[in-house]
């Protein structure tokens, strides 16, 4: 029969977002259906209302009549597929703790594998939004097995995307392969699920940023924008802006980097997504540091760390601490820089964030080099390189070796620096590393140790 909504609010939300009927519908539903909902001549399903909420940037309960909202919150029978609607509502309203608890309750009684799979995926999303990655992965493993067994390729694509998200949060290099598998599956579906496709492209972009694959990251986000013209919700758009800022900063386009970072902060603040505000503030600070605006960068980093501390969220804190360490190093406070980098290393080690451990060792290596302690600097860089070799992240390995080479040049060890520059090239382009008589990596590393 559909949900009871306040029709005028549906029209108001669309007009406030400067969207036409066609832009809200965008092929998922008809323009006529949106018009009938706005005039009160029909009631939307939960799926349609979620679509309207996403595209207008309004929370779901903005549209619902009071008694309908209470009815959706009322306990549902876990053996009934309609019980999933309550779980979807909790996620849409960003009541992630409620969604996690409800998902666990529903799973206790659900026996149908397909229904359990859907509940698992939804509960896993709640866990991921709460940064409880270890709780999300077993749910996604069960869901993936259920969808592979039933041949539900649509839900399997969804499941693979969220599995990639979990692996990415754990800094597992295999996340990119899982995301690409999700992309290939989504593109093979008929019709292609546009919103899922956009999310997967965004996921690939985010993973590529973390793995320093800058060109691939920009390409993935460009494809996301092309595929999702008109369907990108503000939250996803802000996250893309944040990652594009990182990519453009790394390739040296600081003007574009600052522009995207500022947009990301503004949208996340508008949406009151505090953890995302903290991440965007950190990225904006890194751009400001490159531009020499150290005081402003420090203020942004303090705000970012305050957000994560208040939220009692450890994941992501190492990145903020390392940015503070770099700022302190660049402004000459080597002792405080070292303390911040050691704190970041401790946090990353406790959480098993191997890539962040490597980055912390890299920063500590530059600090030791600036302090005139070559033995300590070599030790930190060697540990950073070892971690990335174990993770098989060639692009990040290139960055570390290039940084090590600059540190060696500043020390006056030109021959060792040249070896590291060659290894930096060889990390991502082995065919170009040494010419016709390549040196063995093990020999080079033992000579520079």
ABEGO torsion letter per residue (X at the ends): XEBBBBAAAAAAAAAAAGBBAAAAAGGABBAAAAAAAAAGABBBBAAAAAAAAAAAGBBAAAABBAAAAAAAABBBBAABAAAAAAAAAAAAAGBAAAAAAAAAAAAAABABAAAAAAAAAAAAAAAAAAGBAAAAAAAAAAAAAAAAAAGBAAAAAAAAAAAAAAAAAAGBAAAAAAAAAAAAAAAABOBBBAAAAAAAAAAAAAAAAAAGBAAAAAAAAAAAAAAABGABBAAAAAAAAAAAAAAAAAAGBAAAAAAAAAAAAAAAAAAGBAAAAAAAAAAAAAAAAAAGBAAAAAAAAAAAAAAAAAAGBABGAAAAAAAAAAAAAAAGBAAAAAAAAAAAAAAAAAAGBAAAAAAAAAAAAAAAAAAGBAAAAAAAAAAAAAAAAAAGBAAAAAAAAAAAAAAAAAAGBAAAAAAAAAAAAAAABAAAAAEABBBBAAAAAAAAX
